[in-house]
Amino acid sequence: MAHEHAPNSPGPLRRFFSAIGRLLTWLRVTVLNIFFLIVLLVVVVALLPTPTVPLPTEFAVHLNPAGLLVDQKTPIDPVDLLLRGTDVERDETLVRDLINAIDGAASDPRVTGLVLDLHELVGGGISKLEEIGAALNRFKTSGKPIIATADMLSQDQYYLASYADHIYLHPMGMVMLTGYEQYRHYFSETLDKLGVNMHVFRAGKYKDFVEPFTRNDMSDESRQHISQWLNQLWGVYTSRIEALRGLPSGAINDFINHMHEQLHEVNGDSAQLALQAGLVDSVASHSDVQNALIEQFGAALLGDGYNGVAYDIYLNDVRRRAPSSPDKIGLLVARGTIMDGPQPEASIGSETFVELLQQVRADSSIRALVVRIDSGGGSAFASEVIRAELQALRAEGTPVFISMGSVAASGGYWMATGGDEIWATPTTLTGSIGVFGAVPTFEDSLQKLGISTDGLGTTDLAGALRIDRALTPQAETLIQQSVDNIYSRFVNLVAQARGMDPMEADRVAQGRVWSADMARELGLVDHLGNLDEVIAAAAQRVALDEYEVKLISQHLTPLEALLRQVQPQVSALMPERFSSRGLNAQVEQYLAPALKPIKVLQQMNDPRGIYARCMECAAP
């Protein structure tokens, strides 16, 4: 007798796929549970004290900076840090870490030399390179050798390599020097085609931040002042390398301008050309370089390489050995665009900055504060909030010293006027004392789509600032008057802080960017010196011979602190990860000119819509 299926009984095919689904669900839950248990175990292990592995009695320090050189790292998503591990952190390298490692190695009897491995370095600008170079010069006075190795050497990489006693280049490598440039995209014609009307209000003849939105080419004023500081910085670059490499004056420019001819003479062999021009000392394969390093520094106890220790491992050892002191010099890094409200690190938020200053006030061990500014400005309102808070801290008895990094211009300089003394590196860009406002309206864009705007308001200004309507003459007058007022405030602050007559301050303002040397001559800067020299000057002001430098930074959330602590152990359990090797930083560097206008618009949050910002102030 044949069996009949119940009306709702699933057929064989449906039962098969249901079984597959249950199996997949079981596998997914099981894998997740196993992963969770592994992570939990790693967390427990990570929280246990870990023994310190002693370093060899003698070793060379392996200095291998990666990505961009920065004064403050960009925040990393905790989960990304957990899963990608150190790869995600290799997109940026702290300048101060490199300098501390180099200075520690100079006086450490265990260290026999430095090996500069620069293949992952993307760049960071002449100012940061100069500070690291100064540390390398201090190291050379110890009599220990510096060896540089590279497959290819970009312009920034070669600058650091030139401090080495011996430079090895791969036979298929090259030294790619091109000179400094300052090119920008201009969008006036594009905006016309889109029907976007950009209303610009500015104070300062040289305040060219908004030029890309109003022109199709560089103005004469912009070309004039950019040419001055650009050539001055390039002069520092070429003269420094020529002195370090023992080359005649003008040799670098001659090499670049005649590279195509000279390369033809050596049958296109770029490595041989670099050797012939005196830019490198040896052309050698990887194995030959390793053998040379082993001969100079000895063989590693483990592995096949030379006897070297990575600089970050060595730096941790230096920090553990450093003596403690009850007296502190606070160091507060202000990097990025100045914006209103709370902001993450690598941006300067007015509320966040004030909270950091509260940390300084609450810490009685901090005797003086050094503010490291690396910013082209931003919100005029936020800049004034920060300046006033710095001045208030000084009034309470804490000296405030300003250390300018690659750039401290416009709003960055506005902040700086709140300090007791202003120091700049010899290649800092500063000034750009001027303000602007910009209001885009889209009435023509909408009209092209057949959209009209009509209605009424209770006053002449009602609806005057809508982006779907043309700006009225009354609104334009009001905005320009506000811009002029903020500019006047800026100039008067500079005059008061720098002991100038307001007319004199106005003459050096006008939105013009100055090199550090010119800024000092004009009275905008007190001294030239690197960050360590500023810290020493601050300590001298409060009569400290012994002190610690305490970094003032935003507090991590409990989750961020935990994930950072367990990250090395968890990362070791992950499958082989994609290594960025500075790729993210390289992509950002080369796409930055095209993406900058979009990024700029995202950062415009001044409550009055008025900005003290410098677009071209990105030191090469």
N, C-alpha and C positions, 0 to 999 in steps of 0.2 A: 504494500500500500504506500503510495507516494506521500511524503511529508509536505505539508503546506507551511510556508513562512507566515509568521504573524504579520499583520498589516504594516506595523512600524518597525519591523526587524531589519537592521541594516544588512545590505548585501555584502558579498565577499570583498569587493573592491573598496567599499566604504570602510569595512573593518580593517583592511590592510593599511589604508592611509591614516586611520585613527591610531593604529598601533605605531606607525612611523611618527606621527605627531606626538604621542605620549613619550616615545623614545627620545625625540629631540628635546622635549621639555625637560625630561629627566637629566639628559646630558648637560643642558644649559644650567639647570639649577645646581647640578653636581660640580661643574667647572667653576661657577661663581662662588659656591661655598668653599671649594678648595682654595681658590684665589683669596677669598676673604680670610681664611684661616692662615694662609701664608703671610698675608699682609699683617694680620694681627700678631703672628709670631715674630715677624721682623720688627714691628713696633715695640714689642716687649724687649727684644734683644737690643734694639737701638737705644732704649731708655736706660739700659744697664751701662755702667761705666766701662769705657773701652780702654785697653792698655795703650800707652803711647809707644809707637815703634821707633827705636832710636835710629838716628841717621848715621851713615858711615863716619869714620874718623876723618876722612878726606874725600872731597867730591867737588865737582863743578856744578854750578846752578844752571839748570836748563830753563831759559827765559823764552817762553813761547806764547806771547799775547795773541788773542784771537778776536776777530770781529772788529768792532769800533772801539777806540779808546774813549772813555767817558769819565766824568767826575762822579757820576751817580748812575747806577744801573736802572734800566727800565723795569717796572714791576712785571713779574712773571706769574701767570695763573698757577696756583698751587698744584692742581691736577696735572697740568702740562709739565711742571717741574718734576712731579712724582714719576710720570710715565716716560718722559724723555730724558730725565736725569741731567747730567752735566752738559749734554749737547745743546740744550736750550739756553744755558748760561754762557756758552762759548760765543754768542753773538756780540758780546760786549766784554771789555776788560777795564777794570778800574785803574786809572793812572796811578793813584796813590798806592795800590798794592804793588805795582811794578817798582815804584820808587823805593818803597820800604824794603822790598826784597833786595834790590841792588845795594842800597845803603847798608843793610844788615850784612850782606855778603862781603862788602869792602873791608870791614873790620873783623870778620869772623875767621879765625885761624884754620878752621876746617875747610873753608872754601878755597879751591885752587884756581878758579877761573869762572868765566861766564860763557855760555853758549847761546847765542841769539838765533832762535829758530823762528823765522818771520813769515812762513808760508801761509799761515792762517790770518795774519793781520790784514784787515781791510783798510784802516786808516783812522784818522781822528783829528787832523789839522795840525798846522805848524806849531801852534802854541803848546799843545800837549806833547808833541814830539820833542820840542825844545826842553820841556821840563824833564822828560825821561832822559834826553841827551845829557842834561846837566848832571843827572845822577850817574850816568855812565862815565862821564868825565871824572867825577869824584872817585868812582871805582878804579879808574885807571891810575890814579895817584897811589894806589896800594901796590902797584907793580904786578898785579895779576893780569893774565891775558884775557882778552875778549875775542871770541871766535864767532863769526856769523856764517850761517849756512842757508842756502836758498836754491830752489829750482828756478824761480822767476822772482824778480824784484820790481815791485811797483814803486812809484815815486815816494810814497810815505814809508814803505818798507826799506827802501834804499837809504832814506835819511838816517834811520836808526842803525842800519848796517854800516854806514860810513864811520861810526864811532869804534868799530871793531879794529883790532890789530891785524886781523886776517879775514878776508871775505872769500868763501868758497861759492862758486856758481856751477850749476849743472851744465854739462856740455850742450844740452838742448835748451838752456835757459836764456834769459835776456834781462837787461836793466832797462826798464821802460820809463824814460823821463820825457815829459811833454811840456812842462811849465804850468803855471797857474792860469785859470780862466774864470770868467764870470759871465755866463750866458743865462738868459731867462726866456721863458715863453711869454708872448704878449697875446692878449685875447680880445682886443678892441673890435676887430673885424668879426670875430666869432660871435661876440655879444650883439653886434649890430644885426647879424644874420638871424640870431635867435630872438631879436626884438627886446633884448634886455637893456634897460637904461641904467647905467651906473653913475650915481650922483656922488661926486667926491668932494670932500672938504678937507683942506690941509693947512697947516701952519708950518712954514719952513721951506725955503727955496729948494733945498736938496732932499726933502722928505719924499723919496721916490717909491715908497712901499706900494702905493696904489697904481703906479705906472702900468703894470701889466694889464690892468682892467680898463685903462683909458687910452693906451697908445698901441701902436704896432711895432715900435722900435724904442731903443734907449734914448732918453733925452740927453742933451749936451751937458746939463748939470750933473746928471747921474754918471755919465761917462767920465766927467772930469774928476769927481772925488773917488770913484771906484778905481780908476786908473792909478791914482796916487798911492792908495794903500795896497793895491794888488801888486804893483811893481816893487813897493818897499818890502813886502813880505817875501816876494820871490828873490829879492836881493839878499835877504837873510838866508834863505834856503841855499842858494848857489854859493855864497861866500863861506858859509859854514862847511859845506861839503868840500869845497876847494881847499880850505885850510886843513880839514881833517885828512884828506887824501893827498895832500902835498901837490895839488894841481895849480897851474897858473890861473890868475884872475881871468874870468871870461871863458874858462874851459868848458863849463857845463852848458852854457848857451851855445857855444860853438859845436859841441857834441850833438845837441838837439837839432840845431838848424842845418847841420850837414850830415845827419845820420843816414839819410837815404843814399848819399854819395859814398860815405865811408863803408856802409854795409855792402855796397856793390863791390868794393875793393877786397872784401874778405869773403866773397862768394855767398853772401847772405847769412854768414855764421854770426849771429848776434852775440853769442857768448864770447867768441873770439874778439869781436869788436869791443865789448866791455873790458876785456883783459888788455887789449891793445891801447885803449883810452885811459887805462889806469884806474878804472872804476872798481875792479875786483882784483884779487891777488892770485887766485888759482881757479882753473876750470877742472872740476873733478866729479866723478860719478858718486852715487850714494855710498857704495862700498869703500871707495877711496877716502871719502870724507870720514866715514866711521873709523877706518883704520888710523887716520891722522888724529882723530879725537881720542882713540884708545891709547895711541902712542903718547899723547900729551897729558891726558888725565887718568890713564889707567883703565883697565877693563872692569865692567860692572860685576859685582859678586853674583848676580842672577841675570841670565840672559846673555845676549851676544853683543850688546852695545858698550858704550863708554861708561865710565863711572860718574853718573850725573844724577841729580835730584831735581824734580820739577819745582818751579819757583813757588807754586801755591803750597806744596807740602813743606818746602823750606820756610815760607812765610809763617805758616802755623807754628813751626818750631821757634822762630824768632819771637813771635808774640807770647808763647808760653814762657820764654826765658826773660822777657822784658821785665825790669823792676817796676813795681807799682809806686805811685806817688799820691799823696792826699790832695795835691793841687792839680787842677785840670785847666786846659785851654779847650774850650768848646769849639767844634768845627761843624758848621751847618752848611750843607751844599744846596744851592738854589740853581737847579738846572731846568731848562726848558722854557716854554711859553708861560707868561704871567697871566693868570686867569682869576676871576672872581670866585669866591667860595672854597669849599674843600676840593683838593685834587690829589691824585696819587703821586708818588715819587716820579722824577723825570718830567714833572710839570710843577709850576709854582702857583699854588693856590693861596689866596690871601688868608682864608680861615685856617688852613693847614699850617701856614707859616707862623701865624700868631700862636697856634697851639704848640708848635715847636719852641717858640720863644718862652712860652710858659714853662717848658721843661728846664730851660736855662735859668729862669727866675727861681724855680723850686730847688735847684741843685746848688747848695752853698759851696761845693767844692770847685765850681767853675769860676775862675777868676777873671777871665776875659773870653770874648767870643770872636771867632773868625768866620766870616760869611764868604763862602766861595761862590761867586756868581758866574754862571755860564748861560747867558740868556740874551736873546735879541729883543726882549720886551714883550709887550702884550697889552693888557687892560691898563689904562691910565688910572682908573679908580683903584684897582688892586695894587698897583705900584705905589700909590700914595698911602694906602693902608699899611703896607709893609714898611715903607720908609718911616712913617710916624711911629710904628712900634719899635723899630730899631733906635730911633731917637729917644723914645721913652725909656728903653733899656739902658741907654747911655746915661740918661738923667738919674737913673737909680743907682749909678756907680759902677756899672759893668762896661769896660771899654769894648768897643766894637770896631774891628778891623775888617776892611773889605779886600778880598783877593779876587781879582778878575781873571777868569780863565780865557778860553778862546775868544769869547765875545761877551761884553757887558755893555750893551748899547740900548738907547731909547729907554723903555721901561726898566731895563737892567741897570742903566746909569741912574735913573730916577731912584731906584732902590739904594744904589751905592751912596747917594748923598746923605743917607742916614748914618753913615759910619764916621768914626773919629779920623781914620786915615784910609785913603784909597790907594791900593797897590795894583799894578797890572804887570802881566808878563811882558817881555819885550815885543811880543808879536800879538798882543791882544788887540782886538778891534773894539772901539768904544765911541762914545758921543751919540750921534744920531738924535740929538735933542730936538725933537719936533713931534707933532701929533697930527692925527688925521681921523676923519670919519668917512664912512662909505655906506650909502644906502642904495641897493638895487631896487628898481621897480619894473614890473612885468606887464604894464598896460598894453604895450605894443605886441608882446608875445601873445597875450590873450586875444587881442584884436585879430591877429593872424588866424586864430582858431575860431573866430566868430563869436567871441565872448566879450560882452560889454559890461561896464560897471556904472551904476547910476544910483542915486539916492539923495539923502540930505542929512545935514548935521545941525546941531544947535549953535555952534560957533564956527569961526573961520578955520580953526585948527582941527575940528572934529573930523576924523578920517583922513587927515592930511598926511599921515605917515603909513598909510596902507600900501602894501607892495603892489596892489593891483590898480593903483591910481598914480598919476604923475604927481611929483612933488610940486607944491605951490611955491611961488616966490617967497611967501611969508615963512614957510617951513624951511626953505633953503637958507634964508637969512638967519633964522634962529639957530640952525645947526652950525653954520659958519661962525656965528658969534660964540657959541659954546666951545668950538674948536680953538678959536683965538684966545678965549679965556683960559682954557686948560694949558695952552702953549705959554701964555704969560705966567701962569702959576709955575710951570716947569722951569722957565728961565729964571724967575725970581728965586726958586728953591736952589738952583745951581749957583746963582750969584751969592746967596746967603751962605750956603755951605762951603763955597770955595773962596769967599772973601773977595768977590768981584763986584764991579759996578754992573747993574743990570744991562746997560747998553753993551758993555764988554762981553757979558755972558751971551747976549743975543747974537753978537758977531760970530762967536765960535759955535753957536747952536745952528739954527736954520736946517736942522735935520742932517747935517753933514757928518759922515763917519770919519773917525780919525784913527790912525795907528797909535800905539802906546807912546812912542817917542814924541810924536806931535802933541798928543794929549797932555803929556807932562810939560812940554814947553808952553802950552796954552793955559796951564794951571788946572786942568780937569783931573789930573792924577798927581799924587804926591810922590810915589816911588815906583821904580821898576824892580820886580823880584818875583820868584816863584812862590808857591804855597808854603813851603817849608820856611822860607825867609819871612813871610808874613806872620806865620805862627811864632817864630822866634822873636819878631818885633813886638807882638802882642804880649809874649811872656816877659820881655824886657820892660814893657810899660808897667806891669804889675810886679816887677822885681822878683821874678821867679828864675832860679837857676835849674831846678829840677821840677819836671811836670809831666803829665800825661796828656795826650790829645784824646778828647772824648768826642766821638761822632754823635751828633744830635740827629736822630732819625725817627721816622714814624714807627709806632709800635705795630708789630705783627699781630694779627688775630691768632687766637689759640690754634685754629686749624692750620694757618700758614706756618706757625712756629713748629707744630708737630710734623707736618709734611716735609719741611726743610730738614728736620732732624733725622727723619727716617729715609729721606730720599736716596742717599748712597746705597743703603742696604737693599731697598726695594728695586732700585734700578739694576742692581747686580743680578736680580732674579728674572729680569725681563729678557725677552728674545733680543737678538741683535737689532739695535735701533738705527734709524736713519741718522747719520751724522751730518749736521748742518755745515760744519767746517767754515763758519762765517758766511754761508750762502745767504741766509736771511738778511744779514747786514749788507752784503754786496747788492742784493736786489733792491733793498731800500735806498742804498746810496745812489744807484743809477736811475731809479724811478723817481727819486725825490723831486727833481726839478719839475716834472710833469704833474706830480701829485700835490705839490706844495700849495697851489691856490685852493684846492679842495680842502686840504688839511687846515689851512689858515682860516677858512670860513667856519669850520667846525669849532675852532678855538676862540672865536669872537663872542665873548659873553659879557663884555663890559656893560653895566646897567645903563650907562649913558650912550653907549655906542661910539665911544671915543678912545682911540688907541695910541699908545706910544710904542711903536714896534718898527723893527728894521728887517726888511725881507732879505736884502743882499748881505746882511752881516753874518755870513757863514764862512768863517775863515778857512781858506784852503789848507 
